[in-house]
Amino acid sequence: MRTTFHAHLDELVADIARMARFAGQMMTNASIALHQSDLALAGLVIADSDQLNAMHDDAGRRCTTLLALQAPVAGDLRVVVAALHSLGHLRRMGSLARHIADIARLKHPNPMISDKVRPLLARMSLLASQLAEDAATAVEYQDPLSACRLAVSDDEVDALLRHLLGILFGEEWSDGVERAVDAALIGRYYERFGDHAVAIAQQVCYLATGLISEPDVLGTVSGPAA
C-alpha cells in the first residue's frame, strides 16, 4: 500500500511541474496575442485557463484524498502541503495569463501598446514565462536553492515594472490615459505572475528542508492575491 501511496505522491509532484509549464505557455501565448492582435490565440489562452482550473481542481481533490485516507507524516506530509500551496499559485498564474488575453481580445483591432513601452513589456513577458519553466524544473528536481535563483530573475521583472511606471507617469508620456492604464495593468500582471512562480519554488524549499524562505530574502513583492 505504501508503494502505491508514494506513486501517487510522485504523480502529484509531476502534475505540479506540468501545470507550471502549462501556465508558462499560456503566458507566452497571451503575450503573442497581445503584441500581434491575434484573436484566435487569445481565445486559446482563455480556453486553456478553464483546462488549468480543471487540472487544479483534480489535483486538489487528490491532495484531500491523500490526507484523509493515508494520513501522511513528515516528508510525505510536506509533499501534500507544498502541492496544495503550489496549486493556489498555479491557479492565479493561469488567471493572470487570461487577464492579458482578455485585454488583447477586448482592445482588438485597435493597437493598445505604445511603442514607447513595447520592448519593456516584451521583456517582462519573456521573463515571466521563463520563471514558470524554472519553477517547473525546480519542482521536478526538488532543488531547495531554486527559490533564490528564481528571485534573481524576478528582481529584473520588478525593476522593469518600476521603469515602466516611471515612463507612464512621466511628463513625456503622450499616448493617453487609456493606453497608460492598460500598460500598467499588463506590467503588473507579469510582475505578479513572476512572484507566484517564485512562491512555488519556495514550496520546493519547504518540501526539501521543512523551512519556508522569507519573502524579503527572496526579494519578492507582496501584493494582492491575483
QUINOR-V671553 format. One line per field, one symbol per residue. phi: phi as a letter, one per 20 degrees, with the letter a starting at -180 (. if undefined). psi: psi as a letter, one per 30 degrees, with the letter a starting at -180 (. if undefined). A space follows every 50 residues. Layout:
# QUINOR-V671553
phi=???
psi=???
This chain:
# QUINOR-V671553
phi=.ffffffffffffffffffffffffgfgffffgffdleffffffffffff ffffffffffffffffffddlfclffffgfffffffffffffffffffgf fffgffefeffcdfffcgffffffffffffffffffffffelefefffff fffffffffffffgffffeffefcenfffffgffffgfffffgfgfffff ffffgffecnddffgfffnfdfaffe
psi=eeeeefeeeeeeeeeeeeeeeeeeeeeeeeeeeefghjeeeeeeeeeeee eeeeeeeeeeeeeeeeeeffhllbeeeeeeeeeeeeeeeeeeeeeeeeee eeeeeefkgkkfjkfffeeeeeeeeeeeeeeeeeeeeeeefhjfgeeeee feeeeeeeeeeeeeeeeeglffkggleeeeeeeeeeeeeeeeeeeeeeee eeeeeeeefgkkkkefefglkkalf.
